[in-house]
Amino acid sequence: MKNICKSFPGVHALQSVNLDVKAGEVHALLGENGAGKSTLIKVLGGIYIPEEGEIYINGEKAEICDVKSAQKYGISIIHQELVLVPHMTIAENIFLGREPGKRFADRKKMKADAQELLDAYNLNLKADTLVKDLTIAQQQMVEIIKAISHQSKIVVMDEPTSSISENEVEYLFQIIRELVKKGVGIIYISHKMDELEQICDRVTVMRDGRTVGTAVVSEITKDQLITMMVGRELKRYYTRDYLSQQETVLKCEHISDGNMVKDVSFEVHKGEIVGFAGLVGAGRSEAMKCLFGLTPHVSGDIYINGKKETIRSPGEAMEKGLAFVPEDRKLEGLYQQQSVRYNSTIEVLDEFIKGIFVNHKKEKDITQKYIDMMSTKTPSQEQLIANLSGGNQQKVMIGRWLATNPKVLILDEPTRGVDVGAKSEIYAIMNQLIKEGMAIIMISSELPEIINMSDRVYVMCEGVVRGCFSHEEVKQE
């Protein structure tokens, strides 16, 4: 890709960006959220048409004007936000738009071919399973199989490990190594620096819509990469002040939802961050959804400030001082076709709407307060949330829940798909919130995050809390 330029209203997303990928290499593409990585990939995949620049495949100039033409050149993209059709089967999703058969889709062949692909990569899934019945991690694997099924020569993986467990990461790396042996070039976008050494050959860094440079992974340090990405050194990546233990604000005893959550007991004190660790599917998110009234609470007791409470809905949970930032921004978190302002204030409408009167100044003041607090990059409050980068969307969503002034803030994978600079900012904000007396529950699949940010860590397995560690005791093992 040579001198690629792309603009949107008020934003120069790409300014003369260059990227080259060799056959049989894993090429990392790094940069903060908003650096232009996803835009560059969408240009390669035919989703966006660049204003300037050229793309060459195998030395020949490629005319990529839409997704179909990109696929003809052997380009497949696995997007960060999964794009499967939930009410269709795995087989139907894999062959969507290119179903076998002449006049009618040959469903029998489609199912058999899909099952062959799933079995070839040791995925213990049935081709006729509906996608909506899969976990996010399983959906991620189906996306990868779908890309492979195109016999692609260039595969782009945008944050492929953001929602899968360590075991599944190793399994993904095995698939990548198989593809590399076949001469496939892989563009690998990730914010997890430790993965680069394990799987990547070269790395290209982007910042503010420009290419900063390209290096061989084995010849550059993690600190040098971070400096290239953020344009400055991050002296303290994890910000934590451990406070002396204060009163208990939330206590749960033997919580169960009659399904994934079997027996969950824990307590949270004022001014502390409590981490929840465990593999994907351990029931961590489900336990918090049960606590927040999103799913039925079948048995067990909830105490807030020592008083036994019944929480039957998110509305009741919010009245009791709870706030919940979900894992899946796209599906459960944000109104994608609404503005930053709308998304920032939707939980606190009663603060600026009295009867039929709307205090627009107050609405804008609330929005600006949390844009400033979270250092959210947006051209204006009226920008559509869908046009922001993943990290800035996450900041808006956290800001929205902070506007409710909660006693307990539940963060489910708070830095999923977020770059190192934004992560550092989110950690600093979390630290500031606990100093002001808030309590935070953090679910995370990133062990360094759990270890460095938590006062105490509860470990879950198969819907049960198996143990609790203090921050002095907790280790990766």
N, C-alpha and C positions, 0 to 999 in steps of 0.2 A: 504494500500500500504506500503510495508516494504522494506527499503534499496534500493530504485529505483535509478539506475545509467544509464545515457545516455550521450554520447559524439557525437559531430560533429567535422569536421576538424577545429582544433585550439580552440575549445570551449568545456569545461566540463559543459554541460547544467544542469545536475542533478548529485548530489553527495550524495548518501545514504539518499534519501528523504523519510520521513514517513508521512502518512496521514491516519486518520481513520474517517469514517462518520457513524453516527447512523441513523437508520430508523426514519423518522418523524422529522428530524432536518435540519435547514439551517446552513451549515458550511461555513463560509467565508474563502476564500483563498486570502491572501494579499501578496504584495511584489512589489518592483519597477519593471519597465519594464526591462526585461533581467534577472529577478530573477529566472525564470524557471517555472512559473505558467502554461503557455500555453503548454510547453513541457511535463510537468507532466500530464496534462489533455489529451494530444494526446497519451501518453502511456496508460492511462486508456481506451481511446476510440479505441485503436488498430491501430492508425495511425503510431505510432512509436513502435518499439520493443526494450525494454530496454536491456542493456548489463548484468545488474545484478538486483536482486530484485524479489519480489513476490507480487502477488495481491490475496487477499482473499475476496470472496463474500459470505456473510452469514456463515462465518467461514470455508468455503471450498476453497481450492486453485483453482484459475481460470486460465485457459489457454487462454489468449487473444492474438491472433496472427494477427487479422485483424478487420476491422470495423464490419463485419457481426457477428463475434464471440462475440464482445463486446455487440452488440445489443441483442444477445441471452441471455446474462447475465443480460439484463435489463438496459443497460447503454445508455443514450442519451446525446449528447453534442450540445449545442447551441453556436456556435462559435462567437467570437467578429466580425470577418469579415463574413457577411452574405453569405451563400452558396446556395441560391435558384437559380433555372433556370429561367431567366427573361421572356423568350418567351413561358413559359408553364403556365397553370392556377394554381390557389391556390390548387385546388383538386389534380391535377397531381403532384405538388410539395410535398404535404403532403404524398401521397402514392407512391412516386417515388421508384421503385425497389421492391415494394410489392403490385402491383396493384391487386384489387379483380378480380376474374374470373379464369377459368381453362386454356383454350388455348389462349383466347384473353382477353384483359382488359375490364372489365365491366364498361364502362364509366358512365353509369346511376347510378349504385350503388356507384361508387367512388365519384361522385358529391354529391349524397344524404348523404353519410357518412361524407364527408368533411363539408357539410353545417350544419349537425347535431352538429359536433364538434364546428364550428364557433358560432353557436347559443347558444350552452351550455355554452360558455364562454363570451356570450354577445358581440361578435365581429360583428359590423355592416358591414359585407363584404359578397359578393356573391362568391360562390365556383368556378364559371367559369370565374372570373376576371383574366386577365393576371398579373403576378407578376410585370412586368415592369411598369404597370400602378399604382402601390401602392407607397405610401410614404415610406421612410426608417423606420419610426415608425411602419407602418402597416406590412412591411416585417418582422420586429422584432417579432411582435405578431404571424405572420404565422409560423415563426421558432419555437416559443414556442408551438403552437398547434401541429406542426409536431412531436416535441419531446414527447408531451403528448400522441399522437395517438399510440405510440409504447407500451403503458402500461408499461412504464419504472419504475424501482425501484430506479435508481440513475439518477438524472438529473443534468448536469453541465451547469451553466449559466455564460458565459464569457462576462463580461461588458454588461449585458442586458439593462441597462438604459442609455448607452452612447449617444444614439441618439433619445431619446423620451422625451416628455414634462412631467412636474410635475404631470398633471392629469393622463397621461398614466402610470407613475411610480406607482401611487396608485392603478391603475387597475391591473398592473403586480403583485403587492404585494398581492392583493386579490387572484389571481391565485395561487401564491406560497403558501399562507395559506391553500387553498383547497387541494393542493398536499400533504402538510405536514400532514393534517388530514387523508389522505389515506395511510400514512406511507412511503411516498417517501422521500428518503434522497437527499438533494439538496446541491451541491457544488456551492457556489456563489462567483464569482471573481468580484471585483469592486474596483475602486480607489476613490469612493465617500464615505468618512468616515462616513458621517451622516446617510447613509442608513444602516450601520451595526447595530446601536442601534434599528432601526425600525424593522428589519426583521431577523437578524441572532442570533443564539444561541451560537455557539462557533466560534473561529477564529484561523486559523493556518497561521503563518507568514513565508515567504521564503525570503532568501537573498543570492545572488550569487550562486544559484543552490543548496542551503542547506536549511533544515528546522531550523528555529530559535527557534520556540516554539509554543505551543497551549494554548489558554486561553478561559475562559468563557467571552463573550462580556460584560456582566453586571459588571464584576469584574476588567476591565482594562480601563484605560483612553485613549483618542484619542492621547495625547502626547506620552504615553508609546508605543502605537502601531507604531507611526511614527518613534520613536527612534529605535524600533526593525526592522523596514523596511529599514531605511536608514543608520543605524549604528551610527547615530549622531543626535543631536537635531537641528531642523530647527527653529532658533530663529525668523527670519522674513520670514514667508511663502509668503505673498504678498509684493512685493517690489514696492513702488511707490513714486516718487518725483513729486509733482504737481507744474508745472511751471506757470508763469504769461502768460496770453493769448497773443499769437503772431498772425501774419497775417494769413488770410484764404488761404489755399492751394487748397481746393476743395469745390465746392458748387453745389448742385443739386437742381433743382426746378421742382416739379411736374412731376417726372419721372414715366413713365408707359411703360409696355411691351405688353399691350393689353390683358393680361391674369391674372397672379397671382399678378403682381405689378400694383396697380391702381393709387396711388398718393403718391409719396415719395419725400419729400423735407428735406434736411439737409445740414450742412456745417461742415468742418473739418479744424482745425487750425494746424499750424506747432507746433510740440512738444506736442501733446496731443493724448490720446487714447479715441476714441469715441465708446461706446458700443451700440450694437443693441440687444434689448431684445424682447421677444415675444414667443408665443407657437410655436411648430413645425407646419409648414404650414401657418405661418403668412406672409410669403413672404420676409423674411430677406435675405436669400441666393439668391433668385430670383432677388431681387433688385440689389445686388452686381454683379451678373452675367450679368445683363442688363447694369450696369455701365461699366463693364470690356469688353463688346463687345461679350460675349459668347452667349447672346440671343438678338434678335432684340429690339432696343430702339425705341418705337413707337411715344412717345411724351415727352415733357419736355426738359429742358436745363441743360447742364453740363458746369461748369466754372472751369478751372484749372489756379491757380495764376491770377484770375481775367479775363482770356481770355476765351471766349466761344469756346468750342471744340465739334467736332463730332467724336464719337468713334464707328466704325463699326465692329471692330475685336479685339481680344486680342493683336495682333501685334501693332495696333494703340494705344491701352491702355498702352502697355509697353513703346512705344515711348514717350507718354505723362507723364511717370513717375509713373504708377500704377503697382502694383504687387498683385497677388491673390493666397492665399493658400486655396484650396478647403476643404470642410468638409470630403469628401469620399476619403481617401488616396488611396484605392485599385482601385476604378473605375475611378477617375478623376485626381489623383495626381501623382502616381509613376509608373515607368516602372519596374514591379515586377521581370522580368527575366534579368534585367541589373544590373550593379555594382553600388556601392555607388558613384564612380567617375562619371560614366555616368549620374546618376540622379542628381548629384550636379552641373554639368556644362552644361546641355542640353539647358538652356536658354541664355547662354553667349558664344556660339560657336565662335562668331566673335572676341572674345578676344584672342583666341589662334590658330585660323585657318585663315591663309592668303592665299587665292587661293588654291593651292594643298598642301601647307605646314602646318603641324600640330606641334605646339610647345608643346610637351608632358610635358616638365618641368613646363610650365606655367599652363597647365591643372591640373597637380598634386598639384601645389602650391595653386590654387584656391580651389580645393577640400579640402586640408589640412587646409586651413584658416578657412573654415566653419565647419569642423569636430572639430577643436579646439574651435572655438567660441561657438558652440552649445554643447560642451562636449559629442559628439556622441560616443557611445561605439560600435566599430567595429574592428575586427581583422586586416583588411586592407582596402584600398580604393577599392580593387577588389572584396570584399565580395558582393555576390548577395543581393540586397535590401530586397528580400523576406525572407532572413535568419535572418534579424534583428528583434528585438522586435518592437511592435507598437510604443512605445515612441521614439525609436531611428530612426524609419522610419519618424516619424513626424519631428524630428530635422533636418534630411537630407532635407526634403521638405521645411521647413522654410528657411534653409541655402541656398537652390537653388534660392529662390526668393530674398533673401538679396543680392545675388551676382549680381543682376541686378541694384543695387543701387537705389531703388525706392524713390520717394517723399512721396507716400502714399502706405502703406502696408495693404492689406485687409486680415484678418485672420478669416476664417470661422470655428468655434469650434476648436480653436488652441490646446486645451488640451484634446480633446476627446480620451478616452482610454489611457491616460497618467498618470503615477503614481505620488505620491506627491513630490518625489525628483525632477523628471523631470519637473513637473509643476512649482515648485519653480524656477528652472533654466530658464524656458521659460519666466516666469514673470520678472525675473531679466534682461534678454536680452531685453524684450519689454521696460522695464524702461530705459535701457541704450540707446536704439534706439531713444526714444523720446528726451532724453537729448542731443543727437547728431543732433536733428532737424527734425527727420522723423515724419510723422503723421501716426497713426494706426487706422484702423477701425476693431473692434472686434465683431463678431457675436458669442454669447454664450447662451446656454440653462442653464448654471450653474449660478444661481443668485449670490452666493458668489463671483464668479469670476467677474461678471458684476459690482457688488457693490464696490469691493475692488480695481479694476484695472482701472475703467473708470473715465475720467474727466467729461464727460457728457454722458447721456444714452438716446437714442431715443427708444421709445416703439412702436412696430408695431403690428397691428391686421388686418387680412383679407386684406393685400396688401396696407394698409394705415398707415402712421406715425401718431400716436394718440397724441404724446406729447414728451417732452424732459425734463430731470431732470439734475441738476448739481450734482456733487459727494457729496455735502453736503446734498442735498435734498433726494437722492434716498434711498428707503428702500425696503425690500423684498415684502411687501404688494403692 
